[in-house]
Amino acid sequence: MTVMPDHAPTMTTVRPGMVKFKNRDGKEFQFLVFHGFADIQGDSCTLLAETAVPIGEASDAIEHRIKSLRKELDDAGHREHKSAIEQMMNELTHLNETVFPG
């Protein structure tokens, strides 16, 4: 999603992925975020993320999260819980392969 000045007010969920933004001085920042919410109000956007990692540390953060999920999957008792963990692992694996190919 791209947010421009005078964007219609919107609140949305955020899935794991890359977030790129510019501050008022035009300096660009990139972060990997894990789940959260974005609140867009005309000339501002507030992002509330479970975790935000600078792009330079993102590959390690994804690998660490996948490793933690594997352990959680081993301990999960309910099928629905296992399915949710597997889905998250698949999303993170895809994200890692897309953002950091090879």
N, CA, C and O atoms as CSV, one atom per row, in Angstrom:
chain,resi,resn,atom,element,x,y,z
A,1,MET,N,N,0.850,-1.166,0.000
A,1,MET,CA,C,0.000,0.000,0.000
A,1,MET,C,C,0.896,1.230,0.000
A,1,MET,O,O,1.882,1.281,0.735
A,2,THR,N,N,0.570,2.193,-0.796
A,2,THR,CA,C,1.285,3.457,-0.834
A,2,THR,C,C,0.414,4.522,-0.195
A,2,THR,O,O,-0.780,4.611,-0.483
A,3,VAL,N,N,1.009,5.332,0.672
A,3,VAL,CA,C,0.284,6.405,1.351
A,3,VAL,C,C,0.866,7.724,0.877
A,3,VAL,O,O,2.065,7.970,1.009
A,4,MET,N,N,0.016,8.558,0.332
A,4,MET,CA,C,0.420,9.872,-0.180
A,4,MET,C,C,-0.260,10.956,0.649
A,4,MET,O,O,-1.212,10.671,1.376
A,5,PRO,N,N,0.220,12.203,0.548
A,5,PRO,CA,C,-0.455,13.294,1.262
A,5,PRO,C,C,-1.943,13.341,0.911
A,5,PRO,O,O,-2.336,13.067,-0.223
A,6,ASP,N,N,-2.750,13.690,1.890
A,6,ASP,CA,C,-4.207,13.779,1.750
A,6,ASP,C,C,-4.863,12.427,1.474
A,6,ASP,O,O,-5.948,12.370,0.896
A,7,HIS,N,N,-4.218,11.353,1.880
A,7,HIS,CA,C,-4.780,10.007,1.733
A,7,HIS,C,C,-6.056,9.913,2.556
A,7,HIS,O,O,-6.153,10.507,3.630
A,8,ALA,N,N,-7.022,9.175,2.058
A,8,ALA,CA,C,-8.265,8.970,2.803
A,8,ALA,C,C,-7.957,8.268,4.123
A,8,ALA,O,O,-7.124,7.363,4.157
A,9,PRO,N,N,-8.616,8.671,5.209
A,9,PRO,CA,C,-8.391,8.001,6.493
A,9,PRO,C,C,-8.660,6.504,6.372
A,9,PRO,O,O,-9.701,6.082,5.868
A,10,THR,N,N,-7.711,5.721,6.841
A,10,THR,CA,C,-7.788,4.273,6.723
A,10,THR,C,C,-7.099,3.632,7.919
A,10,THR,O,O,-6.074,4.123,8.391
A,11,MET,N,N,-7.666,2.538,8.403
A,11,MET,CA,C,-6.976,1.705,9.384
A,11,MET,C,C,-6.946,0.303,8.792
A,11,MET,O,O,-7.962,-0.205,8.319
A,12,THR,N,N,-5.756,-0.321,8.823
A,12,THR,CA,C,-5.607,-1.628,8.209
A,12,THR,C,C,-4.626,-2.479,9.007
A,12,THR,O,O,-3.805,-1.961,9.764
A,13,THR,N,N,-4.724,-3.770,8.829
A,13,THR,CA,C,-3.754,-4.661,9.454
A,13,THR,C,C,-2.501,-4.707,8.586
A,13,THR,O,O,-2.545,-4.415,7.391
A,14,VAL,N,N,-1.393,-5.077,9.205
A,14,VAL,CA,C,-0.117,-5.183,8.512
A,14,VAL,C,C,0.389,-6.608,8.679
A,14,VAL,O,O,0.481,-7.122,9.794
A,15,ARG,N,N,0.713,-7.233,7.563
A,15,ARG,CA,C,1.288,-8.581,7.583
A,15,ARG,C,C,2.796,-8.456,7.520
A,15,ARG,O,O,3.305,-7.370,7.242
A,16,PRO,N,N,3.530,-9.536,7.770
A,16,PRO,CA,C,4.989,-9.456,7.688
A,16,PRO,C,C,5.425,-8.966,6.308
A,16,PRO,O,O,4.942,-9.446,5.283
A,17,GLY,N,N,6.331,-8.018,6.303
A,17,GLY,CA,C,6.828,-7.486,5.038
A,17,GLY,C,C,7.724,-6.280,5.258
A,17,GLY,O,O,8.028,-5.893,6.386
A,18,MET,N,N,8.129,-5.706,4.147
A,18,MET,CA,C,9.008,-4.552,4.176
A,18,MET,C,C,8.184,-3.267,4.173
A,18,MET,O,O,7.186,-3.151,3.461
A,19,VAL,N,N,8.619,-2.317,4.974
A,19,VAL,CA,C,7.985,-1.003,5.026
A,19,VAL,C,C,9.058,0.024,4.674
A,19,VAL,O,O,10.151,0.023,5.241
A,20,LYS,N,N,8.729,0.886,3.740
A,20,LYS,CA,C,9.637,1.947,3.332
A,20,LYS,C,C,8.918,3.268,3.551
A,20,LYS,O,O,7.763,3.426,3.157
A,21,PHE,N,N,9.603,4.217,4.181
A,21,PHE,CA,C,8.987,5.523,4.375
A,21,PHE,C,C,10.039,6.615,4.341
A,21,PHE,O,O,11.233,6.370,4.517
A,22,LYS,N,N,9.558,7.831,4.108
A,22,LYS,CA,C,10.417,9.013,4.120
A,22,LYS,C,C,9.944,9.917,5.238
A,22,LYS,O,O,8.744,10.100,5.447
A,23,ASN,N,N,10.913,10.485,5.958
A,23,ASN,CA,C,10.523,11.453,6.980
A,23,ASN,C,C,10.284,12.806,6.320
A,23,ASN,O,O,10.410,12.933,5.102
A,24,ARG,N,N,9.948,13.797,7.099
A,24,ARG,CA,C,9.625,15.121,6.537
A,24,ARG,C,C,10.803,15.757,5.805
A,24,ARG,O,O,10.609,16.616,4.945
A,25,ASP,N,N,12.029,15.337,6.143
A,25,ASP,CA,C,13.224,15.864,5.470
A,25,ASP,C,C,13.553,15.109,4.191
A,25,ASP,O,O,14.503,15.460,3.491
A,26,GLY,N,N,12.770,14.070,3.878
A,26,GLY,CA,C,12.984,13.292,2.662
A,26,GLY,C,C,13.935,12.117,2.827
A,26,GLY,O,O,14.213,11.413,1.857
A,27,LYS,N,N,14.441,11.891,4.041
A,27,LYS,CA,C,15.330,10.752,4.284
A,27,LYS,C,C,14.508,9.471,4.292
A,27,LYS,O,O,13.462,9.393,4.937
A,28,GLU,N,N,14.998,8.461,3.561
A,28,GLU,CA,C,14.259,7.214,3.411
A,28,GLU,C,C,14.742,6.167,4.420
A,28,GLU,O,O,15.937,6.056,4.698
A,29,PHE,N,N,13.787,5.403,4.961
A,29,PHE,CA,C,14.058,4.336,5.912
A,29,PHE,C,C,13.345,3.073,5.445
A,29,PHE,O,O,12.272,3.143,4.846
A,30,GLN,N,N,13.950,1.911,5.721
A,30,GLN,CA,C,13.315,0.632,5.401
A,30,GLN,C,C,13.405,-0.289,6.610
A,30,GLN,O,O,14.449,-0.409,7.251
A,31,PHE,N,N,12.276,-0.937,6.904
A,31,PHE,CA,C,12.199,-1.859,8.021
A,31,PHE,C,C,11.441,-3.111,7.604
A,31,PHE,O,O,10.577,-3.072,6.728
A,32,LEU,N,N,11.777,-4.208,8.241
A,32,LEU,CA,C,10.968,-5.424,8.173
A,32,LEU,C,C,10.034,-5.355,9.369
A,32,LEU,O,O,10.483,-5.132,10.493
A,33,VAL,N,N,8.745,-5.545,9.141
A,33,VAL,CA,C,7.786,-5.538,10.249
A,33,VAL,C,C,7.081,-6.885,10.309
A,33,VAL,O,O,6.864,-7.548,9.295
A,34,PHE,N,N,6.731,-7.269,11.539
A,34,PHE,CA,C,5.969,-8.485,11.782
A,34,PHE,C,C,4.627,-8.069,12.355
A,34,PHE,O,O,4.562,-7.557,13.472
A,35,HIS,N,N,3.595,-8.275,11.630
A,35,HIS,CA,C,2.214,-8.025,12.056
A,35,HIS,C,C,2.031,-6.711,12.811
A,35,HIS,O,O,2.919,-6.263,13.537
A,36,GLY,N,N,0.889,-6.123,12.627
A,36,GLY,CA,C,0.567,-4.889,13.330
A,36,GLY,C,C,-0.619,-4.191,12.684
A,36,GLY,O,O,-1.444,-4.810,12.011
A,37,PHE,N,N,-0.678,-2.886,12.907
A,37,PHE,CA,C,-1.757,-2.055,12.381
A,37,PHE,C,C,-1.175,-0.765,11.832
A,37,PHE,O,O,-0.170,-0.262,12.335
A,38,ALA,N,N,-1.814,-0.231,10.791
A,38,ALA,CA,C,-1.456,1.078,10.252
A,38,ALA,C,C,-2.690,1.962,10.330
A,38,ALA,O,O,-3.786,1.568,9.929
A,39,ASP,N,N,-2.489,3.166,10.855
A,39,ASP,CA,C,-3.551,4.162,10.956
A,39,ASP,C,C,-3.141,5.337,10.085
A,39,ASP,O,O,-2.187,6.047,10.402
A,40,ILE,N,N,-3.859,5.542,8.991
A,40,ILE,CA,C,-3.539,6.575,8.017
A,40,ILE,C,C,-4.543,7.704,8.173
A,40,ILE,O,O,-5.754,7.488,8.109
A,41,GLN,N,N,-4.029,8.911,8.378
A,41,GLN,CA,C,-4.884,10.084,8.599
A,41,GLN,C,C,-4.382,11.250,7.764
A,41,GLN,O,O,-3.529,12.009,8.224
A,42,GLY,N,N,-4.884,11.409,6.560
A,42,GLY,CA,C,-4.562,12.566,5.725
A,42,GLY,C,C,-3.087,12.765,5.449
A,42,GLY,O,O,-2.584,12.329,4.413
A,43,ASP,N,N,-2.380,13.428,6.375
A,43,ASP,CA,C,-0.972,13.736,6.150
A,43,ASP,C,C,-0.026,12.948,7.060
A,43,ASP,O,O,1.156,13.277,7.160
A,44,SER,N,N,-0.542,11.913,7.718
A,44,SER,CA,C,0.327,11.119,8.594
A,44,SER,C,C,-0.081,9.648,8.557
A,44,SER,O,O,-1.197,9.294,8.177
A,45,CYS,N,N,0.853,8.823,8.958
A,45,CYS,CA,C,0.612,7.385,9.042
A,45,CYS,C,C,1.299,6.873,10.301
A,45,CYS,O,O,2.498,7.079,10.490
A,46,THR,N,N,0.549,6.218,11.147
A,46,THR,CA,C,1.102,5.611,12.354
A,46,THR,C,C,1.109,4.105,12.156
A,46,THR,O,O,0.077,3.502,11.863
A,47,LEU,N,N,2.274,3.508,12.316
A,47,LEU,CA,C,2.424,2.074,12.159
A,47,LEU,C,C,2.738,1.480,13.524
A,47,LEU,O,O,3.744,1.821,14.147
A,48,LEU,N,N,1.873,0.592,13.977
A,48,LEU,CA,C,2.079,-0.116,15.240
A,48,LEU,C,C,2.401,-1.560,14.886
A,48,LEU,O,O,1.512,-2.325,14.512
A,49,ALA,N,N,3.669,-1.932,15.003
A,49,ALA,CA,C,4.111,-3.259,14.599
A,49,ALA,C,C,4.534,-4.081,15.806
A,49,ALA,O,O,5.097,-3.563,16.770
A,50,GLU,N,N,4.250,-5.372,15.728
A,50,GLU,CA,C,4.710,-6.297,16.764
A,50,GLU,C,C,6.223,-6.188,16.908
A,50,GLU,O,O,6.747,-6.110,18.019
A,51,THR,N,N,6.917,-6.184,15.775
A,51,THR,CA,C,8.376,-6.047,15.730
A,51,THR,C,C,8.732,-5.277,14.473
A,51,THR,O,O,8.129,-5.486,13.420
A,52,ALA,N,N,9.713,-4.385,14.578
A,52,ALA,CA,C,10.253,-3.670,13.424
A,52,ALA,C,C,11.769,-3.781,13.484
A,52,ALA,O,O,12.389,-3.460,14.498
A,53,VAL,N,N,12.364,-4.246,12.375
A,53,VAL,CA,C,13.801,-4.491,12.326
A,53,VAL,C,C,14.374,-3.716,11.143
A,53,VAL,O,O,13.830,-3.797,10.041
A,54,PRO,N,N,15.471,-2.957,11.345
A,54,PRO,CA,C,16.099,-2.270,10.205
A,54,PRO,C,C,16.452,-3.273,9.104
A,54,PRO,O,O,16.799,-4.420,9.386
A,55,ILE,N,N,16.362,-2.832,7.860
A,55,ILE,CA,C,16.549,-3.721,6.711
A,55,ILE,C,C,17.872,-4.478,6.775
A,55,ILE,O,O,17.939,-5.624,6.330
A,56,GLY,N,N,18.914,-3.874,7.312
A,56,GLY,CA,C,20.214,-4.526,7.406
A,56,GLY,C,C,20.230,-5.734,8.325
A,56,GLY,O,O,21.114,-6.583,8.218
A,57,GLU,N,N,19.259,-5.820,9.228
A,57,GLU,CA,C,19.181,-6.928,10.180
A,57,GLU,C,C,18.021,-7.879,9.854
A,57,GLU,O,O,17.768,-8.829,10.595
A,58,ALA,N,N,17.327,-7.624,8.755
A,58,ALA,CA,C,16.081,-8.336,8.458
A,58,ALA,C,C,16.265,-9.818,8.186
A,58,ALA,O,O,15.473,-10.628,8.667
A,59,SER,N,N,17.290,-10.197,7.429
A,59,SER,CA,C,17.464,-11.610,7.091
A,59,SER,C,C,17.680,-12.444,8.352
A,59,SER,O,O,17.089,-13.514,8.501
A,60,ASP,N,N,18.523,-11.955,9.257
A,60,ASP,CA,C,18.749,-12.671,10.524
A,60,ASP,C,C,17.469,-12.735,11.348
A,60,ASP,O,O,17.185,-13.756,11.973
A,61,ALA,N,N,16.699,-11.655,11.353
A,61,ALA,CA,C,15.449,-11.615,12.124
A,61,ALA,C,C,14.442,-12.624,11.583
A,61,ALA,O,O,13.747,-13.278,12.360
A,62,ILE,N,N,14.355,-12.757,10.259
A,62,ILE,CA,C,13.435,-13.725,9.658
A,62,ILE,C,C,13.863,-15.139,10.025
A,62,ILE,O,O,13.034,-15.954,10.431
A,63,GLU,N,N,15.151,-15.432,9.885
A,63,GLU,CA,C,15.649,-16.773,10.213
A,63,GLU,C,C,15.398,-17.098,11.687
A,63,GLU,O,O,15.009,-18.218,12.020
A,64,HIS,N,N,15.618,-16.131,12.556
A,64,HIS,CA,C,15.385,-16.336,13.990
A,64,HIS,C,C,13.900,-16.604,14.255
A,64,HIS,O,O,13.557,-17.485,15.044
A,65,ARG,N,N,13.020,-15.841,13.592
A,65,ARG,CA,C,11.576,-16.024,13.782
A,65,ARG,C,C,11.137,-17.400,13.284
A,65,ARG,O,O,10.330,-18.063,13.937
A,66,ILE,N,N,11.655,-17.836,12.139
A,66,ILE,CA,C,11.304,-19.159,11.607
A,66,ILE,C,C,11.769,-20.251,12.576
A,66,ILE,O,O,11.039,-21.209,12.829
A,67,LYS,N,N,12.979,-20.106,13.115
A,67,LYS,CA,C,13.500,-21.086,14.076
A,67,LYS,C,C,12.608,-21.156,15.313
A,67,LYS,O,O,12.325,-22.245,15.812
A,68,SER,N,N,12.167,-20.007,15.807
A,68,SER,CA,C,11.271,-19.972,16.970
A,68,SER,C,C,9.935,-20.626,16.654
A,68,SER,O,O,9.368,-21.334,17.487
A,69,LEU,N,N,9.434,-20.385,15.443
A,69,LEU,CA,C,8.157,-20.979,15.045
A,69,LEU,C,C,8.259,-22.493,14.925
A,69,LEU,O,O,7.308,-23.205,15.250
A,70,ARG,N,N,9.409,-22.997,14.458
A,70,ARG,CA,C,9.587,-24.451,14.371
A,70,ARG,C,C,9.478,-25.088,15.755
A,70,ARG,O,O,8.852,-26.137,15.914
A,71,LYS,N,N,10.086,-24.454,16.751
A,71,LYS,CA,C,10.001,-24.964,18.121
A,71,LYS,C,C,8.563,-24.887,18.621
A,71,LYS,O,O,8.066,-25.817,19.256
A,72,GLU,N,N,7.899,-23.766,18.327
A,72,GLU,CA,C,6.501,-23.612,18.745
A,72,GLU,C,C,5.619,-24.655,18.072
A,72,GLU,O,O,4.684,-25.167,18.689
A,73,LEU,N,N,5.906,-24.974,16.814
A,73,LEU,CA,C,5.137,-25.977,16.082
A,73,LEU,C,C,5.278,-27.354,16.742
A,73,LEU,O,O,4.307,-28.105,16.847
A,74,ASP,N,N,6.485,-27.670,17.178
A,74,ASP,CA,C,6.706,-28.948,17.865
A,74,ASP,C,C,5.888,-29.051,19.143
A,74,ASP,O,O,5.458,-30.143,19.514
A,75,ASP,N,N,5.667,-27.930,19.821
A,75,ASP,CA,C,4.956,-27.901,21.094
A,75,ASP,C,C,3.444,-27.671,20.945
A,75,ASP,O,O,2.694,-27.812,21.911
A,76,ALA,N,N,3.005,-27.317,19.735
A,76,ALA,CA,C,1.590,-26.986,19.521
A,76,ALA,C,C,0.723,-28.234,19.650
A,76,ALA,O,O,1.076,-29.306,19.158
A,77,GLY,N,N,-0.424,-28.074,20.324
A,77,GLY,CA,C,-1.299,-29.223,20.539
A,77,GLY,C,C,-2.486,-29.282,19.601
A,77,GLY,O,O,-2.883,-30.365,19.172
A,78,HIS,N,N,-3.053,-28.140,19.278
A,78,HIS,CA,C,-4.269,-28.108,18.462
A,78,HIS,C,C,-3.935,-27.954,16.979
A,78,HIS,O,O,-2.977,-27.277,16.605
A,79,ARG,N,N,-4.746,-28.594,16.153
A,79,ARG,CA,C,-4.545,-28.534,14.709
A,79,ARG,C,C,-4.612,-27.104,14.179
A,79,ARG,O,O,-3.834,-26.728,13.302
A,80,GLU,N,N,-5.545,-26.300,14.712
A,80,GLU,CA,C,-5.689,-24.915,14.258
A,80,GLU,C,C,-4.442,-24.107,14.588
A,80,GLU,O,O,-3.992,-23.285,13.790
A,81,HIS,N,N,-3.890,-24.348,15.770
A,81,HIS,CA,C,-2.672,-23.645,16.169
A,81,HIS,C,C,-1.509,-24.039,15.261
A,81,HIS,O,O,-0.741,-23.183,14.820
A,82,LYS,N,N,-1.382,-25.335,14.983
A,82,LYS,CA,C,-0.331,-25.810,14.085
A,82,LYS,C,C,-0.482,-25.209,12.701
A,82,LYS,O,O,0.504,-24.813,12.079
A,83,SER,N,N,-1.712,-25.140,12.216
A,83,SER,CA,C,-1.966,-24.582,10.893
A,83,SER,C,C,-1.566,-23.106,10.826
A,83,SER,O,O,-0.977,-22.672,9.836
A,84,ALA,N,N,-1.878,-22.336,11.866
A,84,ALA,CA,C,-1.517,-20.913,11.904
A,84,ALA,C,C,-0.002,-20.739,11.920
A,84,ALA,O,O,0.532,-19.845,11.262
A,85,ILE,N,N,0.686,-21.587,12.667
A,85,ILE,CA,C,2.147,-21.515,12.730
A,85,ILE,C,C,2.750,-21.867,11.378
A,85,ILE,O,O,3.677,-21.199,10.919
A,86,GLU,N,N,2.235,-22.903,10.743
A,86,GLU,CA,C,2.741,-23.299,9.427
A,86,GLU,C,C,2.517,-22.195,8.400
A,86,GLU,O,O,3.384,-21.942,7.563
A,87,GLN,N,N,1.361,-21.535,8.457
A,87,GLN,CA,C,1.081,-20.436,7.533
A,87,GLN,C,C,2.084,-19.304,7.738
A,87,GLN,O,O,2.611,-18.758,6.769
A,88,MET,N,N,2.348,-18.952,8.990
A,88,MET,CA,C,3.304,-17.886,9.276
A,88,MET,C,C,4.703,-18.267,8.802
A,88,MET,O,O,5.423,-17.431,8.257
A,89,MET,N,N,5.092,-19.531,9.009
A,89,MET,CA,C,6.399,-19.989,8.536
A,89,MET,C,C,6.497,-19.887,7.015
A,89,MET,O,O,7.532,-19.487,6.482
A,90,ASN,N,N,5.425,-20.246,6.324
A,90,ASN,CA,C,5.420,-20.146,4.863
A,90,ASN,C,C,5.523,-18.696,4.403
A,90,ASN,O,O,6.251,-18.395,3.457
A,91,GLU,N,N,4.798,-17.795,5.069
A,91,GLU,CA,C,4.869,-16.374,4.716
A,91,GLU,C,C,6.285,-15.834,4.917
A,91,GLU,O,O,6.804,-15.108,4.069
A,92,LEU,N,N,6.901,-16.189,6.034
A,92,LEU,CA,C,8.249,-15.696,6.319
A,92,LEU,C,C,9.286,-16.289,5.374
A,92,LEU,O,O,10.216,-15.598,4.958
A,93,THR,N,N,9.130,-17.570,5.032
A,93,THR,CA,C,10.046,-18.197,4.085
A,93,THR,C,C,9.938,-17.515,2.728
A,93,THR,O,O,10.951,-17.219,2.096
A,94,HIS,N,N,8.709,-17.265,2.280
A,94,HIS,CA,C,8.500,-16.569,1.010
A,94,HIS,C,C,9.082,-15.158,1.058
A,94,HIS,O,O,9.739,-14.722,0.113
A,95,LEU,N,N,8.845,-14.454,2.147
A,95,LEU,CA,C,9.376,-13.103,2.304
A,95,LEU,C,C,10.901,-13.115,2.245
A,95,LEU,O,O,11.500,-12.278,1.570
A,96,ASN,N,N,11.522,-14.041,2.934
A,96,ASN,CA,C,12.972,-14.136,2.951
A,96,ASN,C,C,13.522,-14.416,1.550
A,96,ASN,O,O,14.526,-13.831,1.146
A,97,GLU,N,N,12.862,-15.309,0.816
A,97,GLU,CA,C,13.310,-15.644,-0.545
A,97,GLU,C,C,13.070,-14.486,-1.509
A,97,GLU,O,O,13.831,-14.310,-2.460
A,98,THR,N,N,12.037,-13.707,-1.279
A,98,THR,CA,C,11.714,-12.591,-2.159
A,98,THR,C,C,12.629,-11.391,-1.925
A,98,THR,O,O,13.132,-10.785,-2.871
A,99,VAL,N,N,12.834,-11.059,-0.661
A,99,VAL,CA,C,13.613,-9.874,-0.313
A,99,VAL,C,C,15.124,-10.147,-0.381
A,99,VAL,O,O,15.904,-9.273,-0.757
A,100,PHE,N,N,15.517,-11.359,-0.016
A,100,PHE,CA,C,16.929,-11.724,0.020
A,100,PHE,C,C,17.187,-12.962,-0.834
A,100,PHE,O,O,17.557,-14.007,-0.300
A,101,PRO,N,N,16.997,-12.862,-2.173
A,101,PRO,CA,C,17.168,-14.043,-3.021
A,101,PRO,C,C,18.626,-14.521,-3.009
A,101,PRO,O,O,19.566,-13.733,-2.906
A,102,GLY,N,N,18.771,-15.857,-3.119
A,102,GLY,CA,C,20.097,-16.456,-3.226
A,102,GLY,C,C,20.802,-16.380,-1.947
A,102,GLY,O,O,21.941,-16.836,-1.841
